[in-house]
Amino acid sequence: MTAPLWTSEAISAACKGRTNSSFSIDGISIDSRQPLQGNLFIAIVGNQFDGHDYVDAALKAGAVGALVHQKPPGVSKNDPRLIFVDNTFKALEDIARAARERSNAHVVGITGSVGKTGTKEMLLTAFKRLGPSYANEGNLNNHLGVPLSLARLPENTKFAVFEMGMNHSGEIRPLTRMVNPHTAIVTRIAPAHMEFFSSLEAIADAKAEIFEGLTDGGVAILNADDPLSRRLAKAIPEKIKILHFGSTKGSNVELLSVDLDENGSRINASIEGNLLSWEVKIAGAHWVQNSLAVVAAVHATGGDIRKAAAAICKMDAPKGRGKRHQFCGIDVIDETYNASPAAVRAAFKTLALTNPKPGGKRIFILGDMLELGDTAAADHAALAGDFLEAGLDCAHGVGPLARNFLEALPEASRGRWAPDSQVLARSVKNLASAGDVVLIKGSFSTHMEKIVEAMKKQQNKPEGQANAF
């Protein structure tokens, strides 16, 4: 029988909760819309919602208990399933710290401007080959997502990976001190969140906060090909070991050669003098970089890097990060999770690797890249040169900023433009034809996944109604 994640007694001890009942807890949740069977529901209070309003529904949906700091509507204050605390958000943080303190896992923290989630998912795949492993789900990488993820950390985990994001200085500092990683990875510094930072150097300084939470004798892993890696290195305490990855000669994990095509990459590398080869079955040079960071992290733990590399070979692209579909004879690459100038340029190169069917085109659909500040319009327009250099055929755009990109292209390369993804999704039949390859990318809040969903619906229409797009 599997041991529970928590007991009500352990939760109460961790956050100084008040309850007279005893029950087992299989999971932690703060969203009443998610599956709740066996979970403890924590009533977080936000700017636009109060979780206490959903406690009754959560309990009816199968939650075994609720953590609250006031009586929830429709629930008796004497309900034995309630655990009372002074503040539910602080209690979540206390539970997270307790989870970290009781864990014997090797903990890895990841940040960077691009590649965080891809590296996290790849590292989780590699670690699973070596023992019980855990990582935060999806984009749970902020002030709320990180403590929630830590609170869900199973006690018997051998390897744990936590992604940490930010868009302002000072946001990573409390997260890394809570996670207290043995190893910290910074994937790459690139223009992102420039609305809130004066320079790339300022972004690097904010990302460097991750090193402040490293355990004594920990390891920092840096991208040697990133010009800002030297600046990052200066922020690392003297007792912390530094490992570099990249194609730069002398890197601890040095890329010696790589063969790229539309089906992935074949990589040859040196790990501190030892040769190792592996494959990544997801297209794009950025996935090669992710894999180098992963191998460096496994090497830092003393784990079997050959087993880890073998696991990497079997990884599929996560949803929204390069996952491929075929709808109505059109190859669709779903990169809808997020976008920045560096990530879009990488996506151009990925699309350039593909081989459309005879007569087919390589088509890019770009949604607005957000949080770029005063240079946003120019940043979008500047992508036109990279698009043309990649030899791509046609582009469609979504949003007022993406219009700058389209207008900077030659007329022959311009496709359709729409003010939002929902509008463009309604004209999905006019975006591509059978034999084309389409890559779709945009910032998370532009909801570019709606276009992928519209293509899927077109595919699923009864025969005779589903036309080429």
N, C-alpha and C positions, 0 to 999 in steps of 0.2 A: 504493500500500500504506500502511495506517495505521501510524503510528509507535507503538511500545509505550509504555505509561504510564511504565514504568521499565525499567532493565536491572539485573541483579544487581550490576553494578559501581557504578551510581549509588546503589542502595539501601545497599550496603556502605559507600560513602563517606559517606552521610548519617548513618548510625547507628553507624559504626565497627565494622561487621560483619566477620566472618572467613569467607571462602569462597575456594575455588580454581577455581570454575566460572564460566561465563558463560552467561546465558540472559536471554531477554526476558520481561517481566511485563506482562500486560494489565489486571490489577486487583489490589486488595488485599482480603483477607477475614480475618475473625477467627471466623467461624461455619462449621463444617464441614457444616452442614445446608443451606447456600446453594450455588448453582451455583459451581463452583470451577475450571472449565476455563480454563487460562491465567493463573490468579491466584497470587499469593504468599500463603500462609497464615501468619498471625502467631499464634503460640501464646501468647495472653494467659493469665495466671494470675489467676483471680478468687477470691472468698471461698468459692464452692461448686464450683468446677471448675478444671481445669488443662488449658489448650489443648494441652499436649504430649501428652496422652492421645489426641488426635484427629488428630495429624499423619499417622500412617500411613494413616488413612482418607481424609484430605484429599488426600494424594499419589495414592492409588489412584483418587480421584474426579476427577483431572485437574489438580490444583494443580501448577504448574511448579516450585515450591519452597516452603520453609518457613523462617520466621525463628524461631529457638529460643534458649533460654539453657541448655539441658541436653539430653542425648541423649533423644529421644522413644522410648517403648516400641515395639518391633517395627521400628525403623529403625536402620540402621547409622550409627555416628557419622561414618563416612567417606562417607556418601551425598553425591554432589556437589550435590544439590538443597537441602542444608541451608546456611543462613547463621546462624552463631553470633554472639550478642551477649551482653552482660553482663546485660541486663534487657529483656525483650520489650516491656513497656509503655513504658519510657523510649525504646526504639528507635522505637516507633510515633510518639511525640511528636517525636523527632528527624526522622523522615521527613516528618511533617506540616510542620515548620518549613522543611525543605528544599524542599518543594512550594510553600510560600508564597513563599520567597525567589526561586525560579526563575520564578514566575508574573508576567506583566505585566497580569493581569486587574484590572479595577476590582472591588474586593471590598466587599460590603455585609454587615454584621452586623445581626441582628434579635433583639430580645428584647421582653419585655412579659408581663403576666399572662394576657392573652387575645389571640387573633388572630395569634400568631407564625407558625404553620404556614400558615394561609390566606394571610397576606401574603407569606410566602416563596414559596409556589407561584404566586401571582399575579405576583410580581415576576419569577420565573423565566420565566413565560409571556411577559411583556412584553420581557424582555431577549433571549429567543430570536429575537424579531423583529429585533433590532439586531445580532446576531452570536453566535458560539459561546458558550454559557452553561452554567452548572453550579450545582447546589445540593445540599446534603446531603439524603439520602433520608429519608423518613418522620420518625421521632422521634430521629434520630441527632444529638442536641443537647446531650449531656452530656460529662463528662470523658473518656469513651471514644469517643462518637459523633463529636465535633467533630474530634479528631485523625485518626480513621479517615477522615472525610469529606475533610479537607484532604489526606491522603495520596493520595486518589483523584482529586484535582484535575488534569485534563488540562493539559498545559503550554500548549496553544494557546488556552485559554479567554480570552474577552474580558470576560465578566461572571461573577462568582461570588457566590453568596448563601449565608450560613451562619446558621442559627438557633441561638441559645444559650439554654438553659433552666437553671433552678436551683430548688432548694427550701431552700437555706441561703445565708446571707451568705458571700461569698468565693468562690463557685463560678464566677461568670462572669469574674472577674478573670484567671485564667490562660488561660481560653479566648479572651478577646478579645485578649490579648497575643500569643497564638499566631496567631489569624486576622488581626490587624493590619488592620482594615477601613479603607477610605477613607470609607465612609459608615456610620453607625450609626442604626438606627431603634428607638425604643421605642414600641410600639403603644398600650398603655394599662396603667395600674396598677389592679388590682382585687383583691378578696379572693380569694386563692388561697395555698395553703401556709401558712395562718394558724397551723397547728400549730407552725410553726417561727419565726414572726415576731410581735412584740408589737403591730404597727400597720401600716397601709398605708404610712406614711412610711418604716418600716423596709424594706418591700418595695421602695419606690421607690429607696432608697439602695442596695440590693443590685442592682437592675436598672441603676442608674447606673454600675456598674462597667464596663459595656460601653464607656463613653467613654474609659477609661484606655488602651485599645488602639488608638485612632484614629491614623491616620497624621498627620504634620504637614500642616496645611492641610485637614484632613478636614471632614466635614459631619455634624452631628447633626440627626436628624429627630424632632420631638416632636409629640404629639397636643395641639393647642391646646385641645380640648374637655375634656381631662383636668385636673381641679383640681390634680393633683400635677405638672403640666408645669413650673411655676415652680420647684419644688423640684429637679426633674431638671436644669433649665437652670443652676442654681447649681453643679452638679457638673461642668459642661462647661468645659474649659480655654479661656482667653481667645482663643487663636488658632484655635479651631474655629468654623466658621460654623454657625448654627442656622437651620433651616427648620421652620416650623410648618404643620400641616395640620389641617383641621376646618371646622366651620361658624362658628367664632368670627371675627368681623369683623376684617379685617386680616391673616389667616393668609396665609402665602406661597402655599399651595394652599388656597383658600377655597371651600367648598361653597356655591354660590349657591342651588341648588334641586335637588330630587330627587323623582322619581315612582317610588314603590314598588308592586310587586304580586307575586303569587306566582311569576311567571316571572323576576323580577329587578328591576333598577333602571335608570332613565335619569337621568343626572347632568349637571348644568351647574356648571362651576367656573371660578374665575379662578386662573391660575398667574402670580403676580406681575404682574397686570394684563392678561394675555392670556387670552381666553375659550376654553374647550375643553369639548366635550360628549363623553360616551361612555356605553356601556351595560355593565352587569354582568348576565350571564344566570344568576345564582345569587341566590336570594331571601334577603333579610335586610338590615337597616340596617347590621349589622356588616361586611358585604361592601363596602358603600359606603365605610366608614371605611378598610378595607384598601386599596381602590383609590386613595383619596386619598394614602395613605402611599406606594403604589407610584409614582404619578405624581410625587410629590415626590422619590423616590429616583432615578427616571430623569432628572428635571430636574437633580438634583445632579450627575449624570455628564455633563451636556451632551448627552445622547442625544435622539433625536427623540421627543418625548412624544406626537405624533399617531400615529406608528407603534405606539408602546407601548400607547396607548389603544385602537387598533384590535385589537391582539392580546388585550387584556383582554376584549373583547366575545366572543371565541371560547372563553374558558376554561370548562370544565365543573367542577362541584364535585368536589373530591377525595373519595376513599373515607373515610367516617366523618365528613365535614365538610359535610354538606348534600346529599350525592348522593341522587338520587330514584330510586325503583323503583316498579313496580306489580306487586303480587302478588294474584291472585284478585280483581281489581277494587278493591283497596285501594291508595291512594297512600301510599308509605312514604318518609319523609325520614330518612336515616341520618346522625345526629349523634353516633355512638357513640364517637368517638375520645377525648373527654375532657369534663369538666364542672366548672364553678365557678358560684357564684351569679350573677355577671354574665353568663356565657355562657348559663345556663339562662334568664334573663330575656330575653336576646336571642332565644333559641329560641322562647319563648312568642310573641314578636312576629312571628317568622317564620311560625309555625303559624297565627297569626291572619290572615295575609295570604292563606291558601289558601282555595279554594272547593270544599268537598266536593260530591259529587253530591247531587241532591235526596234528602232524608232522611238524608244522611250526617252524621257527627260529626267534630269536630276532637279527636283523642285524643293525649295526651302520656304517654309511658312514661319515667319517671325512675328512674335508678339512683343509688345513693349518690354524693354529692360528697365526696371524701376530702380529708384534710390540712387540715381547717378548725379543728382544735383544740377548745377547750372550748365554743365557740359552735356547734358543728356541728349539734346537734339544733335549736336555735333558728333557725339559718340555713336549714335545710330547711323548717321550719314557716312561716317568713316568706315563702316563695315562693308560698304559697297565695293571698295577696292579689293578686300579679302575675298568677297564673293566671286568677283570676276577672276581673281588670281587662281581660285580653286577650280575654275572651269565649269561652274554650275550654270544651269540653263534658265531657270525662271524662279521668281520669288513672289510670294504673296505676303501681305502685311496686315497686322491687327493692332489698332490703337494709334493715337496721335503721334507718338514718338517713332513708331515703326514706319510711319509715312515718310519720314526723313530718309530712311534707308531706301525705300522704293524710289523716291524722287531722285536719289543720287545715282541710280542705276541707269544704264542705257534703256531706251524705250522698249527695245526688243526683249529685255530681261524682266520687265515689269509685268506682274500679274495683277490680281485683284487686291483691293484694300477694303477693310471694314473697320468701323469704329470699335468693335469688340468681337470677341470670339463667337458669341452666340449668333451675331449677324453673319459672320463668315461661314459658320456651320450650316446655316440655312441654304447656302449656295454651294454645298459640298460637291455636288455633281459637276461643277464647273472648275474645280481646282486641279484635277489631274485625270489622266486616262490610263487604261490598262497598259502595262509595260513600264510606267514611270516609277521612280523611287522618290518618296516624299519624306522629308524630315521636318518635324514640327517642334518649335521651341519658343519659350517665352517665360517671363517671370511668373511665379506661382499664382499671384493674384489676378493675372490676366486669364486664367482658366482655359489655357489652350487645349486641355484634355477634352473640352467639349467638341473640338473638331475631330479628334480621334474617335470619340463616341458617335458622332454623326456618320463617320465613315463606316463604323461597325454596323450601325443600324441600316445603312444603305446595303451593306453586304448581306444582311439577314432578311431583306425584303423578299417576298415570294418571287420565284422565277418569272421574268418578264417585266418586273417592276424595278429590279436592281440594275441600273445602268452604270457604265463607266463614269467616273466622276468628271 
